[in-house]
Amino acid sequence: MEAGKETRGDTVFRGIAWSAFACSANTSCVDVKDDKILRIRPLHYDDVASVDERKPWRIEARGKVFEPGEKTMIPPLSISYKKRIYSKNRILHPMKRVDWDPKGERNPQNRGKSKYVRISWDEATQIIADEIKRVHDTYGPLAVLCQADGHGETKVVHAPHGAQANLLDLCGGYTLQSRQPDSWEGWYWGGKHIWGNEPVGMQVNQRNLFKDVAEHGDAVLYWGCDLETTPWGWGGEQPSRMAYFLEEVGLRSFFISPDLNYTGAAHKGKWIPVLPNTDAALQLAIAYVWLTEGTYYKDYIESHTIGFDWFERYVLGGEDGVPKTPKWAQSKCGVPSYTIKAFARYWAKHAVSIAHADGGGMIRSPFSAEPARLEVVLMAMQGIGRPGVGQLHLIEFGQFGFDEWNPMPRSEKYFEVPGAYHGWMELLDGHPSFIPKTMIPQALMLEEGEKLKWHGHGVCTAPRLDQFIPFEWPLEGESYIHMIISDSPSWMTCWNCGNAMQDALRNPRIETYIMQHPWFENDATFADLILPVSTMFEQKDIAVDNWSGQFNMMYIQDECIKPLGESKSDWECAIEVARKLEQFGGVYENLVERYTQGKDVDAWIKAGFESAKVDPNMMTYDEFAEKKMCLAPTAEGWENDPVALTAWYEDWSKQPMQTPTGKIEIYSTGLAEHFPDDKTRPVVPHWIEESEDLKERLSCERAKDYPFLMITNHPRWRVHSEHDDVTWLREIGTCKVKGPDGYMYEPVWLNPVDAGKLGIENGDVVSVFNERGSVLGGATVTERTMPGTVYQDHGARIDAIVRGKGGLDRGGANNLICPLATASENTLSEATNGFLVNVKKVDIDALAEKYPEEFGREYEAADGLRVSSWLVD
């Protein structure tokens, strides 16, 4: 017996990350015994491959050494995840809304309020099959909306966000909810028009960039980048080590964000507070200093860019008579003019890189294309591509299968297993009927005869030219939506104006709303029928770890525990529905065989391995099935790979950008051709004060009633809307604030200056509100956020007191009250940060007296809401 097995039990490899796609990281060892998860711990590489087999890389810079480490660097979210598996909020059996009768009254007005009754799998799947058949016969298959995207547990064979979509595809099709590039909004809709960099508009070529910055850089600017928070869900703690190493070798750090985020708090450097969604003003003022003092790379601008004269004219005031001086910017962004000048002068004299973990708040705010484009302009003015200067990507290393999208030394093999993946249908081939995710409420509420119109598929892998294609919905002669099937109940908590979505889901036209999910939360509380889904720990699967920045791995994930209750995987849920559909014959005939392709889980795992195209000299499938782990060593000669954009810097024609001219287009030729009159995403990047749909600046009339700008970061102790019921995390002071009623409220940070004026103290229950509704939170008075702002992480679990427009949420899910409009006129991007709110102290006892039923739900401070409070008997 293996040493320690008596107490440790069996050990199972498990990738504990939450991309919900076939790419993962955070490889862990899960110790299990007697059908219980004992503990989760890092994987030690020596346990799966020797040093000679791994060939660990080594970066030497300025007398210091950086190496991958001896174990995986899993974050607290992964270590504590077993607590969520055993959450009291797990859905353990099928559930039907008590007042929804598919053969009688459906009572859509009660969605989100009605309780549920337990039913059998046989009854549940028969109802679903009957409803699919009825809707197909009555309205056609495109009357079914499939919400099959978003983050969630990372699975492959049992992947969410594709299981039911694949099934519906075999039954005549469906209308797809098309997910816009939410992590890269401004980059996608703005960055791609200035320098290409497909697919998402950030600097894709990262090859050896970290080594280059460590050797030649002077400073790193973390612009809205919280590498101590955001990468946790997707790649662990490696970015934190990278930042500490850059400090160790002598680079300065600057942090630009409205709040002193966890990166700014943990690392040495200077925090430059900027008001939310005003980064464009600061960027323009920096450019003004460089232009008026002549401290930019003029020859480089002349040879590598087009349209700089248009930009220069605008910045200097030639276009509108308003020079974009530091003084002008100070009134917009709150950064003192002397700070802007000093920082601009430092930057002009040093090799400065900008670090991001995808986007952050500035990329998800109104008019987000502008700061994205302006960042590229600034980096061009300082010669991006020269030694020590680049846009450093600190998350999801190797995203989209591009091994060059990794600033760390590359591995010999980049693993992908598409042959086993049943997940997200991102590409829209074969799906002519689709609705952008940011327009779902509008689509569900269309009046008879109305159509939605927009440009672009919007998915993050669509090329730049796709943004110019016009679309409308519904298709000619096709129906509106009458049925929704979903496995991603987080629209309200993670997209734009969840209160509008609550109203839309109660539209009588929506006759049936089916959900499958492990936990009873958020959108699931509005469903008519719910299937219980097992978690990643309860199924055998295949996985890859290619986002850690250490070594790339592929492995078999054995079942850790038996599925809890009556739960089944997403893939198995679809099979059960397919069995019932087969009774109708026709398009549903032989559906299970067509869906599974005659393969069981082991066969799909083998198909995944084969699709990875592993060199047999590295490992055969038989060896893989026995060892359960394949680790790719560091590639020979990685040090000699060309550095990122060096070739571009030296001669742009040898490494042209993916723009019509091959240069950085400060004047976007594509936008000029297709949208020359767009005032919210102009041909040359500008400062946008407001638009017809978005009035979210402090200069707007609305600011008289809502004088604060809202900061909604990626949460520290969640991955978007996940983990809100993990007991260990809820004990942490920055995770929840205990109110006088014993409820654990989502923290709301206020600067002492503002808190003093409002009479708010630490621990008070406050309301953050605007005309779209209000959310509650627990006050934290701190100088870690600047005056004029209110900070509350996004994604908290909904605890609705009043639903819909003007509603009230106790859980603190602030996406309920953000704008419904997209960030710019001709984009599909969400505007979920930097919007106007007000804040006030509330009398929680008075609210409890006013809403006794809502405040009386079963609740425990340790883990929050429980599914039992929604069950009859």
N, C-alpha and C positions, 0 to 999 in steps of 0.2 A: 504493500500500500504506500502511496506517495506520502512523504513526510508531512505531517500536519493535516492530512485529509480527514482524520477523525473529528477534528473540530472545524476545519475549514469547509469540508464537503467537497463537491465537485466544482470545477471551475469551467465557466463557459465564456468564450470570447463574445463581446457584444459592442457594437458601435452605438454609443449613446449620444446621438445628435438629432437635430430637429429641422433639417432641410425639407424632409418629406419626399425627397427625390432619391435617385439611385446613388448619389454622391454623399459621403459621410466622413466622419472623423470621430474623435473622442473614443478611441478604442479602449475598452475596459475589460477587466476580469470580473466576472460576476460569480461569486461563491454561493452555491446553492446546496441545500440539504433538506431531505424530507419534504420536498415540494415547497420550500420556502427560500426566499432570497435573503441570505445572511448579510452580505456586504458587497459593495462595489468599490473596486480599487484600480489603480493604474496597471497597465500591462508593462512588465519589464521585458525589454527586447531580448535580453539574454535567454529568456525562457522559450523563445521561438526561433531565434537565429543567432549564431555566433558573431563576434566582431568581424571575423574574416568574411562571413557571409553577408553581413550588413554593409561593410565598407563605409563606415560613417564619414560624412564630410567634415571639413575643418576650415573655418574662415579665420584668417589672421589679418588683423588691422591695427596699425599703430601700437604694436607690441602686445596686443590682447588677442585672445582666442575665443571663438564662439563655436560650439559643437551641438549636435542634435539632442544630446542627453541620453540617459540610460532607460528612461521609461516614458510612456505617454503622459502628456500634461493635461489630464482631464480637469474640467472646471467643477466648481461646487454644484452646478446644476446637474451634472452627470452623476456625481457621487451621491447626491440626495434623491435621485430619481425613483428609487425603490419605494419611497414614501408616497409618491403619486400613484404607483401601481396599486397600492392597497388603500387608496383614497376612499373615504366614505361617500364620495360623489361618483363612484364608478356606476355605470349602467350595467346591471348584471343579468337582465332579461328583457325581452321585447316589451315595449310600452306603447299604449294608445291613449290619445287625449280623450277624456271621459265624455265630452260633449261633441266629439267628431264622429259622425256616423256616415260611412261611405255610401250607405243605402238610404240615408235620410238627411236630417239636418246636419250641416257641417260647422256652423257657428265660427266662421273665420274671425269675427270680431273679438273672440276670446283667446286667440293665440297669444301666448306669453303670459296668460293669466290662469287658464284652466289647469286642473291637475290631471294625473294619468292613472291608468289602471294597467296592471300586468296582464299580458296575453302570452299565448304560446308561439313558438317559432312557426308552427304549422298555420296558425291563424294569421300571423303577421305577414308571412311571405305570400299567403293566398290573397290577402288584401292588396299587397303591393302589386302582385301579378295582375289581379283583376283591374286595378286602377290604371296600370300601364296599358292594358288592352283596351279599356274603356276610352282613355284619352286618345290613344292611337286611332281608334275607330271613329271617335266623335270629331276630333280636331286635327289629327295627323301627328306624326312623331315629333315634329318641330315645336309642338306645344309643350314639350317637356324640357325644362331648363335643368341642365346638369351643372351643379356647382362642384367642380372637381379640380380644385387648385388651392394653393396656400401652403403655409408651413404646417408641420406636424411631425409625428414620429417618422424616422427614416427607416423604411422597409423597401424590399425589392420584389420578391415574389408576392408578398402580401401587401404591397404598397397601397396607400390611400391615394385618392385623387385620380384614379384611373379605372378602378375595378368596375364601378357601375357604368362609367363612360364606355368602356370596352364592350360591356354587355349591351348597352343601348345601341351601340354602333351596329351590332349584329341583328338588331330588330328594326332597322329602318332609319336610324339616326336620331338626332336630338339637337337642341339649341345649346351651344356651349357658352359658359361664362368665361370670357377671355381675360386672363389675368394680366394687367398692365405691369410694367417693370418697376414694382414698388420700391425695391431696394436701390434703384438707380434712376428714379424719376427725372431729375434735372440733367443727369448725364445722358440718358437715353434721348430725351426730347430736345436737349440743348447741345451737349458735348459732341454728339455725332455730327451735328451740322457745322462744327468748327474744326474738328480734326478726325472725324471718322471713328477709328478705334472700335470697330464692330466686335462684339454685338451690342455692348451697353454704353459705349461712349467714354469709358475711363481708359487710362493707359493700359492696354492689354499686354504689350511686350514688357515684362518685368524681369527678364532673364538677367540673373546676377546683379540686380539693382541693389539689393541689400548690401552685398559685398562692396559695390561701388560707392554707395553712400557712406558706409563705415570707413572706407579708405580715404575718400576725397571730400565728403560733405562737411559743412560747418554747422548746419542747423537743420532741424526737422520741425515743420509747422503742422501740428495736429489740428486741422481746421474742422471743428465739429466732430472730431474723431475720438471715440472713447474705446480704445483697444482693451481696456480693462473690463469692458461690459459686452459690447456687441459681438465679438468673436466667440464668446463662450458657447453659444448654441450651435456653432458650425465648425469650430476648429480648435477650441481649447485655449491654453495659456501661452502658446508660443509667441504671439505678438507682444505680450508683456515682456518676455525675456529679450526679444529683439530691441524693444525700446530701452530697457535697462542697459543693454550692451552698447547701444549708440551713445548713451550718457557716459558710460565707462570709458569709451575711447575719445570723449571730449566734445561731442556735438551738443549744441544748445537745443533746448526744447521750448517751443511756443505753443500755447493752447488758446485757440480762438473759439469761444462759445459763450452763450448767455449765462451758463452755469459753470461752476468749477466742477467738471465731471470727474469721474473716478480716475481717469488718466491724469488729469491736471492735479488732482489731490495726491496721487501716489508718486508722481515723478517730479524731478527737479525741473524748474523752468519758469517762464513768465506767462501768466494768464492775462489775456486781453479780452475782457468782457464786451460782447457786442449784442445789441438787442436782437431778438429772434427775427429771422427773415429780413435782415437789413444788411447782410453780408455784401450785397452788390454795391451799396454805397461806400463801404470801406474799401472794396476792391477798386472802385473808380477813383477814389481819393489817392490810393497808393500809386495808381497809374499816373495821376496828375502830378505827383511829386517827381516821378521818374521823367515824365515828359518835360516839365519846366526846369529840371536840374540836369537834364541830358544824361541820366544814369541808367540807360538801358542799352541793349545790344542792337544798335541801329542797323549794322550790316546784316545781322541775322534776320531782323524783321524784314529788311528789304528783300532778302533772298528766299526766306522760308515761309513767308505769309503773303496774303493778299488782303487788300481793304483796310490796311492800318490807317491810311489817311482819313477814312470815314470815322474811325474810332477816335483818332486824335482830335478831329474837329469837334466831335461830340463832347469829349472830356474837357477840352479847353473852352467850351461854351459857344463855339461857332454855330452850332445847330439851333440851340434854344436860348442862347444868351445867359446860360447859367453855368459857369465854370464849376467843375466837380472837385472843388478844393477840399482840403481836410476840414475847414470850417463848415462847409456845406455838409460834408459827410457826418460831422459830429452831431448835427441837428437831426439826422436821420437814424444813425446807428448807435449813438451814445458813447462812442469812443472819443476821448479828447483829441483835439486836432494835433496837439504836441506829441501824443503817443503815436498817432498815424504817421507823422513826419519822421519821428525817430525810428519807427519800425521799418518804414519804407527805405530809409537811408541804410539801415543795417542790412536789409535784404539785398539792396543793390550792390553791396560790397562783399557779399558772401555767397557761397554755394548752398542754397536752401532747397530742400525737397519738401513736398506736401504729402502728408500721410492721411489715408482714409481707410475706414472699414466699411466699404461700399458707399453709403450716403450720409445718413444721419438727418437731422432736422432741416438743414438748409436745402437738402435735395427733395424734401417732401412738403415744402411750403408753397404758398402762392407765388407764381412767376419763377419757379425753381430753375427754369432753363437759363436764366440770366446769371446767377452766381456760378453755375457750372461752366458756362462759356467764358465768363470773365476770369475764372481761375486759369483757364488755358491761355488766355491773352497775357495774363501776368507772367506765367511761366515761360511763354514765348519771348516776352520782353527781357527775360533773364536767361535766355538761351537753353531751354530745356533740352536735355540730351548731353550737355557737357558734363564732365566728371563731377559726380556728387549732386546732380540736379535731375530729379524725376518726380513722378507722381507715384508714391509708394503704396502698394496695395497690401493691407494687413489682415485679410480675411479670405477664406475659401480659395486657398492656393491651388492653382490649376483648374479654376472654374471652367465649365463647359468643355472639359477635356483638352484644354489648351495647356500643354506643359510649360509654355513660355509665360503663362499668366501665373507665375510663381517667382517671387523675388529671391527664393532660397535655392540652394543647389538642387538640381533635378535628379530624380531617380532614374534607374535604368528602364523602368517600365511604369507607365501610368495606367492604372487599372480602371476599366469600366465594364459593366456587366449588362448591357442593354438586352441581351437575349433572355434575361430572367425578369425584366422590369415590367410591372403591370400598372405603373403609376401615371403621373400627370401627362395629359395629352396637350402639350404646349403648342405644337405645330398645328395649324388650322387646315391642313390639306384634308379635303373630304368633309369639312364642316363649314359649308357656306353660311349657315345660320349661326350667328354668334352675337353676344352682347358684351361690350367692354365691362369689366368688373366695376369700374367707377360709375357706370350708368345703370346699374341694375334697378335701383329704386325708381328711376324715371321710366324704365322699360315696363316695370310691373304696374305702374300707375297710368300708363297711356290711355287716353280716351279713344273710343271707337273711331277709326279712320286716321288717327295720328301715327306718325312714324318718328323714330330716332334717326339722326344723321350725325356722322362723325368721319374722321380720317384715320386710317391705319388700323391694322390688326391690334397693335399695341403690345404684343407679347415681346419679352425681352430679347429674343433671338431674331426678331424680324429685322431686316436690313433697313438702312436709312431711307431708301426710296419708298419703302412700305408706308411711311408716314404721310405720303401725299395721295394715297389711294382713297377715294370716297366710298363710304358704305352707308347703308340704311337698313333699318329693321322695323317691323318684320319683312321678310322677303315677300315679293309679289304673290298674292293669293294664299299666303300662309297665315296661320293663327297667331294670336297673342299667347302668352304663357298661361297654362292652366294647371300645371303640375311642376313641382320642384323636387329634385332628388339631390341630396347633398351629403358629403362626408367632411365638410369643413365649416363647422359652426362658429366662424370668427369674423364674418363680414362686419357685424355691428361694432366689434371691439377694435378692428384693425383697418377699416376703410373709412370712407368719407361720409360723415353725418349718419351715424347708426340710428338715430331717432327717425330719420326719413325711411330707413329700411324697415323699422318696426311698423310704421304705418303701411308701407307697401306690402308687407307679408300678411296684413289683415285685409287686403283687398279681396272682396268676394269672388273676383275672377280666379284667384288662386284656390282651386278646389282641393288640392292635395299637396301636402308638404312632408316628404319622407326624409328622415335623417338616419345616418349610421355613424356611431362615434363611441369611444370608450367612456366619456364623462358627460354628465348632464350639466351643460354650461352654455351661456350666451345664446346664440341663435337656436340651439337645440331646444330651448324652453318654448319656442314658438312652433315646433314641429307637431304634426298630427300623429305620426307614428315613428318610433325610434327602434333601431336594431342595435344590440350591444356588440361592440367591437373589442376584440382582444388587443393587448398591447404588444410591443416589440419583444417583450420578455416571454411571451406565451406561445411563440411560433418559431419553427425552424426556418432559417432563411440564409441567404448569402449577403455579404456586405463588402464594401471597400472603404479604406481610409486613405483618401487622397487630398485632404484639406488640412492636415496637421502641420505641415512645414517641417516634418522630421523624416519619416520614411513612408513610402506608399505601400499599402498592404491590401490583400484580399483574403477573406476568411469565411468559413461556415459558422453560422450562429445557431447552435443547438437550442432547443426549447429549454428555458430555465425553469419554468413552472407550468403546470397545467392551466389552461384558460380558466379564469375566474368566472363563477356563475355559469351562465349559458352563452357567454361571449364567443364569437367566432371572428376570424380575420376578415378584412374588407373583401379579399378575394373569395373566401368561403361564403360571405353574405351574398355576393353576386351569384354564386353557384346555386345557393338555396332558392333564390328568386327565379333563376333560370329553370330549375326543375318544375316550378309551378307554371311558368310561361309555356312550357312544352305542351301542356294539355290543350292549348289552343291551336296547335298545328300551324300550317302556313309558314310565315316568316319566323315563327318561334320553334319550328321543328328541329329536333336534334340540337337544341341550343347549348346544353351542357357540354356535349362533345366538341362543338364548334368553339365554345368559350375556353375550355381547358386545353384544347388541341390534344386531348388524350394523355396529357402529362400530369403526374403528381408532383408534389413539392420537390422531391429528390431529382426528378427529371428536369424540372425548371432550374434547379441549382446547377446541374450539369450543363444545361444550355447557357446559363450565365457565364460559367467558367469558359466554355468554348467561345463565347462571343468576346471574351477578354483577350483572346488570341495570345496566350502565354507561350513563350518559347518552351518546347518540351525539355530543353536543357536546364531551364529554370525549375519547372515542375510539370508533371503530368497530372491528369485528372485523378488517377488512382492515388497518387501521392497526396494530392490536395484533399481527397476524401478521407484519407487516413490522418494526415497531420492537421487538417482544418485551417491551416494558415500558410499563406504565401507572401513573403516579404521581398520587395524589390530593393536590391542594393543601390547605393549611390552610383550614378553613371560615371564611367571613366572619362576623364578629360573635361568635366563640367566647368572647371576653372577657365578653360579656353573658349567657352561660348562667348559670342559677341555680347557686349553689355547693352541691354535694353535699346535706347534710342541713340546710341553713340553714332551709328551709321547715318541716321537722320541728321544729327547735328553737323556731322562732317560734310555731308552732301545729301540734301533732301531727296534728290532724284534716285539715289540708291536704295532708299527706304521710304517711298512716298506714302503720305497719309491716304486713308480711304475717303477722300473727298473728290469732287469733280476735277479739281486742279492738281491734286496730289499734295497741296500745301495746306498749312493752317489757314482756314478761311475766316478771318475776322469779319469780313463781309461774306455772308453765306450765300453762295450762288444758288443753292437749292431752295432756300427760303425765299430768295428774291424772285425766283421763277414761279413758285407755287403759291406763296402766301405773302406777296409784297406789301399788303396793307394791314398785316397783323400787328395790332398795337401792343399785344401782350407777349409776343415773341418776335421782336423786330429783326430785320435783316442783320443789323449790327447790334450787339448786346447793349442794353440800356438799363437804367433804373426805371422800374415801373411803379408808379404811385398807387394806382388802383385801376379797376376795370368795372364794367357794368355789373358783373357777377361777383366780384371779389373786392370788398371794401374792408380790408383788414390791417390798415396802417393806423398809427397813432394820429395821423393828420386827418383821418376820415371823420365824418359826422358821427358815425357809430361810436367812436372812441369817447364821446362825451358820456355815454352810458356804460361802455365797456373799456375802461382805460388801461387794461393790462394786456400784454402779449403773452400768449400761452406757449410754454416749452413742453413738448411731448416726446421725450427720448425713447430709444429702445430701453426696456426696463432692465435694471440691475439684476433682479432676482426672478425673472421670467424669460421665456423666449416668446415675445409678443404676448399672446393670451394664455400660454401654457405655464404650468407650475404654480398657479395661484393657490393651490390647496396643499402644498408641501409643508408639513409641520415644522421641519427644521429651519426652513427659510423664513417662515412667518415669525419666528422668534427674534429675528435680527431687526434692530431698531430702524434701519433704513428701508426695511421691507414693508412694515405696517406700523401704524400708530394706533394704540389702544384708546378708544374713546371713552367718555364717562359712562356709556351704556354697555361697555365690555366688548363692543364690536371692533374688529381690527380694520381700520380705515386705510385707504391708499394715501400715502404721504403727499402733502401739498407744501412745497417749499415757497417761503415768502422772505424777501429781504427785510431786515429789522426796520428799515425806514418805512416801508409800506405797512408792515404789520402794526407798527406803532400808531400810524394814522388811522388804521381800521380797528384798533382795539383788539387785535388777535394775539393770542399767546400760544406757546407750545402746547400741543395736545388738544386744542380747541377743535371742534368739528366745524368745518367751513363748507360753504357752497361755492363752487366755481360755475359761473353761469353766463349765458347770453340769451338772445331771443330763441335760440334753437333748443334750449333746455338747460338743465343744471345737473352737476354731479357732485357728490359729497367727498370729503377727504379729511385727513387729520393733519392739522397745521404743524409744520416744522419751520421755526423761525431761524434763518441761517444767512450768513453772508456769502454762502456758496452760490447764490443766485443774485443777479444784479437788480437794482430798483427798477420798477416798471414791468416786472415779469412775474408770472406764476408758473411754477414747475410741478408737473405731475406726470410720471411715466405713463405711457400708453399701454393698453392691453389688459387692464384689470378685469376680473370677472364681473359680468353684469349682475346687479341685484336691483332689478327694476321696481321702483315704487309707483311711478306714473309712466306710462309708455307713450312713445310717439313724440311728435313735435311738441316742444315745450315741456317734455317729460322730466322726471327726476330719477336719478340712479344713485343708490346708496354705495355701490361697489367702487365708484370712481372711474368708470370706463369713459374717458374723455373723448374718444372718437365719436361718441354719441352726439357731441355738440360742435364738431368741427364743420367747415363748409361742405356743402354738397357739390358745389361747382368744381369742375376740374381746374387745374392750376393755371392753365393758359387757354386761350380761345380755341386753338386747333390742336390741342393735345388731349390725352386721356389720363393725365397724371393727377393723383390725389393731392389735396392741399390740407394736410392733417397736422401741420405744425405752424407756429407763428401766427395764430389767429387771435382775434380780440375776445376778451372775457372780462368779467368783473368777479369779485370775491367778497364774501361776507361771512361773519360768524352766524351759526344757526343754533336754534334751540332744539336740540335733538329730542328732548322729552315731548315738546309740543308736536313735532313731526310724528313721533311714535303714537301719540294720542289721536292724531288726525288719520293715520294709516295703520290701524292696529293689526290688520291681517298681514300686510306686507312686512311690518316690523316684527311680527310674531312667528315668522318661518323658523323651522328648526335650524339651529346655527351653533357652532362651537368655535371659539376664538382660535383653537389650535389649527383647524383646517378649513373653517369657513362654512359655506352653505353645503347642504347635503341633499342628495336626490330623494331621500325619504320624505322631505318636507313637501314634495310635489306628488307623492303617491297616495292614492286612495287606499285605505286599509294597509 
